[in-house]
Amino acid sequence: MEPKVVVIGGSAGSVGAIVEIVRALPRELNAAVFVAVHSVSRQRTFLRQREVSATTRQQPSRRFEAPMACFRSP
């Protein structure tokens, strides 16, 4: 079986719409979900304040594996 992936992206003003889309995804979705959002460095956002409770580990291939985790770039 091939891996299933859902990729969602948007501009700095799209956070509300992306939250609605993610909330509408079925809980039993058998796919990895990646979200990429542009942000304004001087704008405060709740996304930067979210804590990730899942344990993450770095794989030898430098890929990260963490079910139900959120990663963000600086």
C-alpha positions, -999 to 999 in steps of 0.1 A, spaced: 0 0 0 13 34 -9 15 61 18 -14 86 19 -6 122 24 -28 153 27 -10 186 22 -27 219 30 -10 253 25 -20 290 27 -9 325 32 -7 344 65 -44 352 64 -55 316 59 -52 302 94 -89 304 102 -98 285 70 -70 259 76 -83 253 111 -118 247 96 -104 223 70 -84 203 96 -114 201 120 -135 187 92 -110 158 84 -123 125 96 -108 112 128 -102 78 112 -82 94 83 -54 70 75 -30 96 61 -2 120 72 -14 156 72 11 184 65 2 220 69 23 249 57 13 285 65 32 317 57 34 340 87 44 376 94 73 377 118 59 406 138 24 391 140 15 371 171 -2 338 164 -15 310 185 3 285 162 36 294 178 22 288 212 9 253 207 27 226 227 33 192 212 26 164 236 38 136 213 73 122 217 94 128 187 126 110 176 150 116 148 154 86 124 188 77 110 176 89 76 170 123 92 132 120 89 111 127 119 84 103 131 58 115 155 21 106 153 -2 135 161 27 160 163 32 194 149 66 208 136 73 244 127 103 260 112 119 291 128 
